[in-house]
Amino acid sequence: MSVFDHPEFDHHEAIHFFDEPESGLRAIIAVHSTALGPGAGGCRRWTYANDGDAITDVLRLSRGMTYKNAVAGLPFGGGKAVILAGDKAAKSPALFRAFGRAVDSLGGAYVTAEDVGINVEDMRIAHEETPYVSGLPQSGSSAGGDPSPWTAYGVFLGIEAAARARLGAESLKGLRVAIQGVGNVGLNLCEHLVKAGAQVVVADVNRENLKKAAQIDGVTQVSPRDILFAEVDILAPCALGNILNAESISKISAKVIAGAANNQLSTEQDGRRLTERGILYAPDYVINAGGVISVAHEFLGQSSEQQVKTEVDRIPQRLSDIFRESAETGRPTNLIADELARRIVAEAAGRTA
């Protein structure tokens, strides 16, 4: 099958494949749109079942970044990178220098940062080979550093907005929240929720992540296979995407789904399935935009942490507007968000959405 016939291909501007045997780098960089600016989005290092899954992931993620940056009002388009992890591609300085050279070869069409499986040090090494990197070590009070705390903070604010809209709750105190995945983002979110008085249950396939979560008072753990269907008010997916489908949606007890994971819906139609079940869905790229807001301000320069916070604090209002339109029209929140994003991009490109 040609990549042009791939079901996730959406008029992507460019898809680049990189193979450097000396370092073990095998990577794909997809640039979905540069209508609003350079394609910006993190780099994910993951073990895929096959190359086809990696292509699917990078196509979906890069399109999601276009939508995320557009709705967040950032002067960036959408791009994403995936590094294929494997026995011959262990993490090393050579691997990330090679990745930096790959990014640099695109001449600024793509700006990278950390995502799943990547940390600040990895990006620092990549930066030795290219200026088109963000999420670098922070300096003083300027914007920068690991973006995951900002992602978690934005998701927390979004959960508060969703709880007001669907549950009529003015606070999270006493509400039950299930977090799927307690990596960097999920763990930070867990701390916010506990501080707000929520009852938190978590699950993760990574034992080290669970050990860290266990150190937070009041957090309980369940099996990863049970977390989606826990008897809770709010479900916060914070692991990988593609978890909400016809089968899983039919068994979910939560009335709100609001989490940090990208591409939570398996298909566009799954948003309608959630609406039909009375489950309020916070579109992932709207609620999880805190991290990209941070890396965007860092890359552009002359921004402070306070400026980043001011921008992230706007996430709840964007969500509330989407929730209100969905309530008034009966249309799924994901479709409303997608139409908004496409309209912003089309206007920038001088065409009709």
C-alpha positions in Angstrom: 0.0 0.0 0.0 1.3 3.4 -0.9 1.6 5.9 1.9 -0.7 8.2 -0.1 -3.4 5.5 0.3 -2.8 5.1 4.0 -6.0 5.8 6.0 -4.2 8.3 8.2 -2.6 10.2 5.4 -4.2 13.7 5.4 -2.4 15.7 2.7 0.8 15.7 4.8 3.4 18.0 3.3 6.3 15.7 3.8 7.3 12.3 5.3 11.0 11.6 5.8 12.7 8.3 6.6 16.1 8.1 8.2 18.4 5.1 8.5 21.9 5.5 10.0 23.4 2.1 10.8 26.5 3.5 12.6 24.3 5.0 15.4 21.4 2.6 15.0 19.0 5.4 14.2 15.8 4.5 12.3 13.4 7.3 12.4 10.4 8.8 10.6 9.6 12.5 10.7 6.3 13.6 9.3 5.4 17.3 8.6 1.6 17.6 8.3 1.3 21.4 7.8 3.4 24.5 7.8 0.5 26.9 7.1 0.8 28.5 10.5 4.6 28.1 10.9 7.3 25.4 11.2 5.9 22.0 11.9 6.4 21.6 15.7 6.0 18.4 17.7 7.9 16.1 20.0 9.9 13.0 19.2 8.7 9.7 20.5 11.0 6.6 21.0 9.0 3.4 21.0 9.1 -0.3 20.1 6.5 -0.8 17.4 5.2 -4.2 16.4 6.1 -3.4 12.8 7.1 -0.4 10.6 3.5 0.0 9.5 2.5 0.8 13.1 5.2 3.4 13.3 4.0 5.1 10.1 0.4 5.1 11.4 1.6 6.7 14.6 3.6 9.4 13.1 0.9 10.3 10.6 -1.8 10.6 13.3 0.5 12.4 15.7 1.7 15.0 13.3 -1.8 15.9 12.2 -2.8 16.1 15.9 0.1 18.6 16.4 -1.3 20.8 13.6 -4.6 20.9 15.3 -3.1 21.3 18.8 -0.9 24.2 17.8 -3.8 25.9 15.8 -6.3 25.7 18.7 -3.7 26.9 21.2 -3.0 30.0 19.0 0.7 29.2 18.5 2.6 30.3 15.3 3.5 26.7 14.5 2.2 24.0 12.2 2.3 20.3 13.0 5.1 17.8 12.8 6.2 14.7 14.7 9.1 12.3 14.9 9.3 8.6 15.9 12.5 6.8 16.6 12.1 3.0 16.3 13.5 1.4 19.4 15.2 -2.0 19.2 18.1 -4.2 20.2 20.4 -2.4 17.7 19.1 1.1 18.6 19.8 1.5 22.3 19.8 5.1 23.7 23.2 6.7 23.2 24.7 10.1 22.5 25.4 8.9 19.0 21.8 8.0 18.4 20.6 11.5 19.4 23.3 13.3 17.5 22.2 11.4 14.4 18.6 12.4 15.1 19.7 16.0 15.5 21.4 15.8 12.0 18.2 14.3 10.6 16.1 17.2 12.0 18.7 19.7 10.8 18.5 18.3 7.2 15.0 19.6 7.0 16.1 23.2 7.3 13.7 24.3 9.9 10.6 22.8 8.5 10.3 20.7 11.7 11.1 21.7 15.3 11.5 18.8 17.7 11.2 18.3 21.5 10.8 15.4 23.9 7.8 13.0 24.0 7.4 9.4 25.2 10.7 7.7 25.8 12.7 11.0 25.4 14.1 13.3 28.1 15.7 16.7 28.4 19.2 15.3 28.1 18.4 13.5 24.9 17.2 16.8 23.4 20.3 18.6 24.7 22.5 16.1 22.7 20.3 16.5 19.6 20.7 20.3 19.9 24.5 19.8 19.4 23.7 19.1 15.8 20.7 21.4 15.1 19.1 24.6 16.4 15.6 23.3 15.7 15.1 21.8 19.2 13.1 22.9 22.2 12.5 21.4 25.6 16.1 22.1 26.6 17.4 22.7 30.1 15.8 25.7 31.7 17.7 28.9 32.5 16.5 31.0 35.4 12.9 32.1 35.1 12.8 31.8 31.3 10.5 29.3 29.6 12.0 25.9 29.0 12.9 22.5 30.4 10.8 19.4 30.6 7.3 20.3 29.2 5.5 17.4 31.0 4.7 19.4 34.2 3.0 22.0 32.0 1.1 19.3 30.1 -0.1 17.9 33.5 -1.1 21.3 34.8 -3.2 22.0 31.7 -4.9 18.6 31.9 -5.7 19.3 35.6 -7.3 22.6 34.7 -9.2 20.9 31.9 -10.4 18.2 34.2 -11.8 20.9 36.5 -13.6 22.5 33.5 -15.0 19.1 32.4 -16.2 18.3 35.9 -18.1 21.6 36.0 -19.7 21.0 32.6 -20.7 17.3 33.0 -20.9 16.8 36.8 -21.9 20.2 38.0 -18.9 20.1 40.4 -17.3 23.3 41.5 -14.3 21.4 42.9 -12.7 18.0 42.5 -12.9 17.2 46.2 -14.3 13.7 46.7 -14.5 12.9 43.0 -13.0 9.7 41.9 -10.4 9.9 39.1 -8.7 7.0 37.3 -5.3 7.8 35.7 -4.1 5.3 33.0 -0.3 5.8 32.9 1.8 7.5 35.6 4.9 8.5 33.6 6.1 12.1 33.8 2.7 13.6 32.9 0.5 11.2 34.8 2.5 11.4 38.0 2.4 15.3 37.9 -1.3 15.1 37.3 -1.7 12.7 40.1 -0.2 15.2 42.5 -2.4 18.0 41.3 -5.5 15.9 41.8 -4.6 14.6 45.2 -3.9 18.1 46.4 -7.3 19.1 45.1 -9.0 16.4 47.2 -9.8 13.9 44.5 -9.7 10.2 45.1 -7.1 8.8 42.7 -6.6 5.3 41.3 -3.8 4.6 38.9 -2.4 1.9 36.7 0.8 1.5 34.6 2.7 -1.4 33.0 5.9 0.2 34.3 6.7 -0.9 37.8 9.1 2.0 38.4 6.3 4.5 37.6 4.0 2.7 40.0 6.6 2.9 42.8 6.7 6.7 42.4 2.9 6.9 42.4 2.7 4.8 45.6 4.7 7.5 47.4 1.8 9.9 47.0 -0.6 9.6 50.0 -4.1 8.4 49.1 -3.3 6.9 45.7 -4.5 3.3 45.1 -3.5 1.0 42.3 -5.4 -1.4 40.0 -4.5 -3.7 37.2 -3.8 -2.0 33.8 -6.5 -4.2 32.3 -9.1 -2.8 34.7 -8.2 0.9 34.8 -10.4 2.0 31.8 -13.5 0.4 33.4 -13.0 1.5 37.0 -16.0 2.8 38.9 -14.9 6.5 38.8 -16.3 9.8 37.9 -13.4 10.8 35.6 -11.1 8.8 33.4 -7.7 10.4 32.5 -5.8 8.5 29.8 -2.2 9.5 30.1 -0.4 6.6 28.3 -0.6 5.8 24.6 -3.5 6.4 22.3 -6.0 4.4 20.4 -7.8 3.1 23.5 -11.3 4.4 23.0 -13.2 2.2 20.5 -16.6 0.5 20.2 -15.7 -2.3 22.6 -14.0 -0.2 25.3 -16.5 2.6 25.2 -19.4 0.3 25.9 -17.8 -0.7 29.3 -16.6 2.6 30.6 -18.3 3.8 33.8 -16.8 7.3 33.9 -18.9 10.3 32.9 -15.9 12.4 31.9 -12.8 11.4 29.8 -10.1 14.0 30.1 -6.5 13.0 29.9 -3.1 13.7 28.4 -2.7 10.9 25.9 -2.6 11.7 22.2 -5.1 10.2 19.7 -7.3 8.6 22.4 -10.1 7.9 19.9 -9.5 5.0 17.6 -11.8 6.5 14.9 -13.7 9.8 14.5 -16.9 7.9 15.1 -15.8 6.9 18.6 -16.5 10.5 19.6 -20.1 10.1 18.7 -20.2 6.8 20.6 -19.1 8.7 23.7 -21.7 11.4 23.2 -24.4 8.8 22.8 -23.4 7.3 26.1 -23.5 10.6 27.9 -19.7 10.7 28.4 -18.1 14.1 28.0 -14.9 13.9 26.1 -12.2 16.6 26.4 -10.5 16.6 22.9 -7.0 15.4 23.6 -5.1 18.0 21.7 -7.0 20.8 23.3 -6.6 19.7 26.9 -3.0 18.5 26.6 -1.6 21.6 24.9 0.3 22.8 28.0 3.6 21.1 27.0 3.7 22.4 23.5 2.8 25.9 24.8 5.9 25.7 26.9 8.3 24.4 24.2 6.9 27.0 21.7 7.6 29.9 24.1 11.0 28.5 24.8 11.9 28.2 21.1 10.6 31.6 20.3 12.6 33.1 23.2 12.1 36.1 25.5 9.3 34.3 27.4 9.0 33.6 31.1 7.4 30.9 33.1 4.6 33.3 34.0 3.9 33.9 30.4 3.6 30.2 29.8 1.3 29.9 32.7 -0.9 32.6 31.4 -1.3 30.8 28.1 -1.9 27.4 29.8 -4.5 29.0 32.0 -6.6 29.6 28.8 -7.1 25.9 28.2 -10.2 25.6 30.4 -12.0 28.4 28.5 -11.3 26.7 25.1 -12.7 23.5 26.5 -15.7 25.2 28.0 -16.6 26.8 24.7 -16.4 23.3 23.0 -18.4 21.7 25.8 -21.1 24.4 25.5 -21.4 24.1 21.7 -21.6 20.3 22.1 -24.4 20.6 24.7 -26.3 23.1 22.5 -26.1 21.1 19.3 -25.7 17.5 20.4 -22.6 17.2 18.2 -19.5 15.3 19.5 -16.8 17.4 21.1 -14.1 15.9 18.9 -15.8 17.1 15.7 -16.3 20.6 17.0 -12.6 20.8 17.9 -11.5 19.4 14.6 -13.6 21.9 12.6 -12.2 24.7 14.7 -8.6 23.6 14.0 -9.1 23.0 10.3 -10.8 26.5 10.0 -7.8 28.2 11.6 -5.3 26.4 9.4 -7.4 27.0 6.2 -7.6 30.7 7.0 -3.9 30.8 7.4 -3.4 29.0 4.1 -5.9 31.3 2.4 -8.4 28.6 1.5 -11.8 27.5 2.7 -11.9 24.7 5.4 
